[in-house]
Amino acid sequence: MVFKDRDVISINDFSKDEILYVLKIAKNLEQNPKPLAKGKIMAPLFFEPSTRTRMSFIAAMERLEGEVDGFASSKITSVKKGETLWDTVKTVEKYTDLIVIRHPLEGAARLAAEASSKPVINAGDGANQHPTQTLLDLYTIWKTKGGLTNLKIGLLGDLKYGRTVHSLVTAMAHFNPKFTFISPEALKMPDSYLIMLDENKIQYTETEEILPAINDLDILYVTRIQKERFPDPIEYERYKGAYRITKNTLSSVKKDLKIMHPLPRVNEICKEVDNTGHAIYFEQAANGIPVREALIALVLGKIK
């Protein structure tokens, strides 16, 4: 497997073996931190708000003893003067060894990779892909369940615009899951992903109701209804409170059901759920550090 100088743009670019290899490296680095990025510079270019992704990338680079020099808002850059994304990337590549980009437009990360001679990692491009989130999600499931194969996974909420669920469905298709998609009809999983599952003979069901759909699941992956993705604010207002997980919702679920969420949450999971033993979303967020350490070290060629 060759990762050195590789762009990480889409989870579609990873084979099953490559996914498992990244998870193995993440586990090793979590248990045995190493200064694998000493003397290297990472540029996080965040054109869109982020807390966990940006901070965990920075923490990962610093734990590898590398340096960070980027921006958290395009408002303080030459983009405000009319500079194109292409020119921004072509400039930044002269100052750095690795670029991490988040952008509201689908395809922006792929464009950045085409512009840059340095490796580019996609930290989220619109409603399209978020491959590092997917890898940390897989790492969380792998650690919690002891593996990734033959799991019953429910995806709840905004399945139309949610890039995290799109990437997760694609990646988990390698591991023979059974999916339950829970969403309003207007926010259902796009047909392109359902076609992919059909082609791979992956079982799935679709429903608008939480109960009893979640009672037989191993993993429940909850997403918020994302206001920033809706082209029509009225449409967002219609669906923003569609689902809410409470303790009562969980009264008949399996004892070892684990609830995940890419965060931030708004009101779709009550705080009372945090201490039930089902909730692992804060551990999920923490897992972003070793996973991103692994990817940084791999694309910089520090691990083979």
C-alpha positions as CSV (number, residue, x, y, z in Angstrom):
1,M,0.0,0.0,0.0
2,V,1.4,3.4,-1.0
3,F,0.2,6.4,1.0
4,K,3.2,8.8,0.6
5,D,2.2,12.0,-1.1
6,R,-1.3,10.6,-1.6
7,D,-4.4,12.9,-1.5
8,V,-7.2,11.9,0.8
9,I,-10.3,13.2,-0.9
10,S,-13.0,10.5,-0.8
11,I,-13.5,7.4,1.1
12,N,-14.3,5.8,-2.3
13,D,-10.5,5.9,-2.9
14,F,-9.8,3.5,-0.1
15,S,-10.0,-0.3,-0.4
16,K,-11.1,-2.5,2.5
17,D,-7.5,-3.4,3.2
18,E,-6.4,0.2,3.2
19,I,-9.1,1.2,5.7
20,L,-8.1,-1.6,8.1
21,Y,-4.5,-0.6,7.7
22,V,-5.2,3.0,8.7
23,L,-7.2,1.8,11.7
24,K,-4.3,-0.4,12.8
25,I,-1.8,2.5,12.5
26,A,-4.2,4.8,14.5
27,K,-4.3,2.2,17.3
28,N,-0.6,1.9,17.3
29,L,-0.2,5.7,17.5
30,E,-2.8,6.0,20.2
31,Q,-0.9,3.6,22.4
32,N,2.6,4.7,21.4
33,P,2.8,8.3,20.3
34,K,5.8,9.1,18.1
35,P,7.3,12.4,16.7
36,L,6.7,11.4,13.1
37,A,6.1,14.9,11.8
38,K,9.0,16.8,13.3
39,G,10.2,19.5,10.9
40,K,7.0,19.3,8.8
41,I,4.3,22.0,8.4
42,M,0.5,21.4,8.0
43,A,-1.7,24.1,6.6
44,P,-5.4,23.8,7.7
45,L,-7.5,25.9,5.3
46,F,-10.9,26.1,6.8
47,F,-13.4,28.1,4.6
48,E,-16.3,26.8,6.7
49,P,-16.8,26.7,10.5
50,S,-15.4,23.7,12.4
51,T,-14.6,22.8,16.0
52,R,-13.7,19.1,16.3
53,T,-12.2,18.5,12.8
54,R,-10.0,21.6,12.9
55,M,-8.9,21.2,16.5
56,S,-8.2,17.4,16.2
57,F,-6.1,17.9,13.1
58,I,-4.1,20.5,14.9
59,A,-3.8,18.3,18.0
60,A,-2.8,15.4,15.8
61,M,0.0,17.4,14.1
62,E,1.3,18.8,17.3
63,R,1.3,15.3,18.9
64,L,3.4,14.2,16.0
65,E,5.7,17.2,16.8
66,G,4.9,18.9,13.6
67,E,4.0,22.6,13.1
68,V,0.7,24.2,12.0
69,D,0.1,27.4,9.9
70,G,-3.3,28.0,8.4
71,F,-6.5,29.8,8.9
72,A,-9.9,29.1,10.5
73,S,-11.9,31.6,8.4
74,S,-11.6,32.8,4.8
75,K,-12.6,36.3,6.0
76,I,-9.0,37.0,7.1
77,T,-7.5,35.9,3.8
78,S,-7.0,37.2,0.3
79,V,-10.2,35.3,-0.7
80,K,-12.0,38.5,0.5
81,K,-10.0,40.3,-2.2
82,G,-11.3,37.9,-4.9
83,E,-8.5,35.3,-4.9
84,T,-9.5,32.0,-6.4
85,L,-9.3,28.7,-4.5
86,W,-6.8,27.5,-7.1
87,D,-4.5,30.5,-6.4
88,T,-4.9,30.2,-2.7
89,V,-3.8,26.6,-2.8
90,K,-0.9,27.3,-5.3
91,T,0.4,29.9,-2.9
92,V,-0.1,27.9,0.3
93,E,1.7,24.9,-1.1
94,K,4.9,26.9,-1.1
95,Y,4.8,27.3,2.7
96,T,3.7,23.8,3.8
97,D,4.2,20.0,3.5
98,L,0.5,19.1,3.8
99,I,-2.8,20.9,3.2
100,V,-6.0,20.1,5.0
101,I,-9.1,21.8,3.5
102,R,-12.7,22.3,4.5
103,H,-14.9,24.1,2.0
104,P,-18.7,24.6,1.6
105,L,-18.6,23.7,-2.1
106,E,-18.7,20.1,-3.3
107,G,-15.6,19.2,-5.3
108,A,-13.5,21.9,-3.7
109,A,-11.1,19.4,-2.1
110,R,-10.6,17.6,-5.4
111,L,-9.9,21.0,-7.1
112,A,-7.4,21.8,-4.3
113,A,-5.7,18.5,-4.9
114,E,-5.4,19.2,-8.6
115,A,-3.8,22.6,-7.8
116,S,-1.4,21.3,-5.2
117,S,1.9,19.5,-5.6
118,K,1.7,18.7,-1.8
119,P,-0.8,16.1,-0.4
120,V,-4.3,17.4,0.3
121,I,-6.6,16.0,2.9
122,N,-10.3,16.7,2.6
123,A,-11.8,17.9,5.9
124,G,-15.3,18.1,4.4
125,D,-16.6,19.6,1.1
126,G,-20.2,20.6,1.2
127,A,-22.6,17.7,1.4
128,N,-20.2,15.5,-0.5
129,Q,-17.5,13.7,1.4
130,H,-15.8,13.8,4.8
131,P,-13.3,10.9,4.6
132,T,-11.4,11.5,7.9
133,Q,-14.7,11.6,9.8
134,T,-15.6,8.3,8.2
135,L,-12.3,6.8,9.3
136,L,-12.7,7.9,12.9
137,D,-16.3,6.6,12.8
138,L,-15.0,3.3,11.6
139,Y,-12.3,3.4,14.3
140,T,-14.9,4.0,16.9
141,I,-17.1,1.1,15.8
142,W,-14.0,-1.1,15.5
143,K,-12.9,-0.4,19.0
144,T,-16.3,-0.6,20.5
145,K,-17.6,-3.7,18.8
146,G,-14.3,-5.5,18.3
147,G,-14.7,-5.5,14.5
148,L,-16.7,-4.0,11.6
149,T,-18.3,-7.1,10.0
150,N,-22.0,-8.1,10.1
151,L,-23.2,-5.2,12.2
152,K,-26.8,-3.8,12.2
153,I,-26.4,0.0,11.8
154,G,-29.1,2.6,11.9
155,L,-28.7,6.0,10.4
156,L,-31.1,8.7,11.7
157,G,-31.8,12.2,10.6
158,D,-30.7,14.1,7.6
159,L,-29.6,11.4,5.2
160,K,-29.9,13.6,2.1
161,Y,-27.4,16.4,2.9
162,G,-25.4,14.6,5.5
163,R,-21.9,14.0,4.1
164,T,-20.9,11.9,7.2
165,V,-23.6,9.3,6.5
166,H,-22.8,9.2,2.8
167,S,-19.2,8.4,3.4
168,L,-20.0,5.9,6.2
169,V,-22.4,3.9,4.1
170,T,-19.8,3.7,1.3
171,A,-17.1,2.5,3.7
172,M,-19.2,0.0,5.6
173,A,-20.3,-1.6,2.4
174,H,-17.0,-3.5,2.6
175,F,-18.1,-5.2,5.8
176,N,-21.5,-6.8,5.1
177,P,-23.7,-4.5,7.3
178,K,-27.5,-4.4,7.5
179,F,-28.6,-0.8,7.3
180,T,-31.8,0.9,8.7
181,F,-32.3,4.4,7.2
182,I,-34.6,6.6,9.4
183,S,-35.5,9.9,7.9
184,P,-38.4,12.0,6.6
185,E,-39.1,11.2,3.0
186,A,-37.7,14.5,1.8
187,L,-34.4,13.8,3.6
188,K,-33.9,10.1,2.6
189,M,-30.7,8.6,1.5
190,P,-30.0,9.6,-2.1
191,D,-30.7,7.0,-4.8
192,S,-27.1,6.9,-5.9
193,Y,-26.1,5.3,-2.5
194,L,-29.1,2.9,-2.6
195,I,-28.1,1.8,-6.0
196,M,-24.5,1.2,-4.8
197,L,-25.9,-0.9,-1.9
198,D,-28.1,-2.9,-4.2
199,E,-25.1,-3.6,-6.5
200,N,-23.1,-4.8,-3.6
201,K,-26.0,-6.9,-2.2
202,I,-26.1,-5.0,1.1
203,Q,-29.4,-5.2,2.9
204,Y,-31.2,-2.1,4.0
205,T,-34.6,-0.8,5.0
206,E,-36.1,2.7,5.0
207,T,-38.5,4.1,7.5
208,E,-39.7,7.4,8.9
209,E,-40.3,6.1,12.4
210,I,-37.7,5.7,15.1
211,L,-39.5,2.9,16.9
212,P,-39.4,0.0,16.6
213,A,-36.6,0.4,14.0
214,I,-33.8,1.0,16.5
215,N,-34.6,-1.9,18.9
216,D,-32.4,-4.5,17.1
217,L,-29.4,-2.3,16.2
218,D,-25.8,-2.6,17.2
219,I,-25.0,1.0,16.2
220,L,-27.3,4.1,16.0
221,Y,-25.7,6.9,14.1
222,V,-27.6,10.1,14.7
223,T,-27.2,13.3,12.6
224,R,-28.6,16.8,13.1
225,I,-30.8,18.4,10.5
226,Q,-28.2,20.7,8.9
227,K,-29.6,24.3,8.5
228,E,-26.5,25.3,6.4
229,R,-27.1,22.6,3.8
230,F,-30.8,23.6,3.0
231,P,-31.3,25.7,-0.1
232,D,-34.6,26.8,1.3
233,P,-34.9,28.0,5.0
234,I,-38.6,27.1,5.0
235,E,-37.8,23.5,4.2
236,Y,-35.3,23.5,7.2
237,E,-37.9,24.9,9.6
238,R,-40.2,22.0,8.5
239,Y,-37.8,19.3,9.5
240,K,-35.5,20.7,12.2
241,G,-37.2,19.0,15.1
242,A,-38.1,15.8,13.3
243,Y,-36.4,13.4,15.7
244,R,-35.3,13.4,19.3
245,I,-33.6,10.6,21.2
246,T,-34.5,10.4,24.9
247,K,-34.1,7.8,27.6
248,N,-37.6,6.6,27.0
249,T,-36.7,6.1,23.3
250,L,-34.1,3.6,24.4
251,S,-36.3,1.6,26.7
252,S,-36.4,-1.5,24.5
253,V,-33.0,-1.3,22.7
254,K,-30.2,-3.9,23.0
255,K,-28.0,-3.4,26.1
256,D,-24.9,-3.0,24.0
257,L,-26.4,-0.6,21.5
258,K,-24.0,2.3,21.0
259,I,-25.1,5.7,19.8
260,M,-22.8,7.8,17.7
261,H,-23.1,11.4,16.4
262,P,-20.6,13.4,14.4
263,L,-21.5,16.5,16.4
264,P,-22.4,19.2,16.9
265,R,-25.8,18.1,18.2
266,V,-28.7,20.6,18.5
267,N,-31.7,18.9,20.1
268,E,-31.7,15.5,18.4
269,I,-30.2,13.7,21.5
270,C,-31.2,14.8,25.0
271,K,-28.4,15.3,27.5
272,E,-30.0,12.6,29.7
273,V,-28.8,10.0,27.1
274,D,-25.1,11.0,27.7
275,N,-24.8,8.9,30.9
276,T,-26.8,5.8,29.8
277,G,-23.8,3.8,28.6
278,H,-25.2,3.8,25.1
279,A,-23.6,7.2,24.2
280,I,-20.1,7.1,22.7
281,Y,-20.2,10.4,20.7
282,F,-17.6,12.2,22.8
283,E,-15.3,9.2,22.6
284,Q,-16.0,9.2,18.9
285,A,-14.8,12.9,18.7
286,A,-11.6,12.0,20.7
287,N,-10.8,9.2,18.2
288,G,-10.3,11.9,15.6
289,I,-6.8,12.5,17.0
290,P,-5.2,9.1,16.5
291,V,-6.9,8.6,13.1
292,R,-5.7,11.9,11.8
293,E,-2.3,11.3,13.3
294,A,-2.2,8.1,11.2
295,L,-3.3,9.8,8.0
296,I,-0.8,12.6,8.5
297,A,2.1,10.2,9.1
298,L,1.1,8.1,6.2
299,V,0.8,10.8,3.5
300,L,4.0,12.4,4.7
301,G,5.7,9.0,4.2
302,K,6.7,8.6,7.8
303,I,5.0,5.2,8.0
304,K,4.9,2.6,5.2
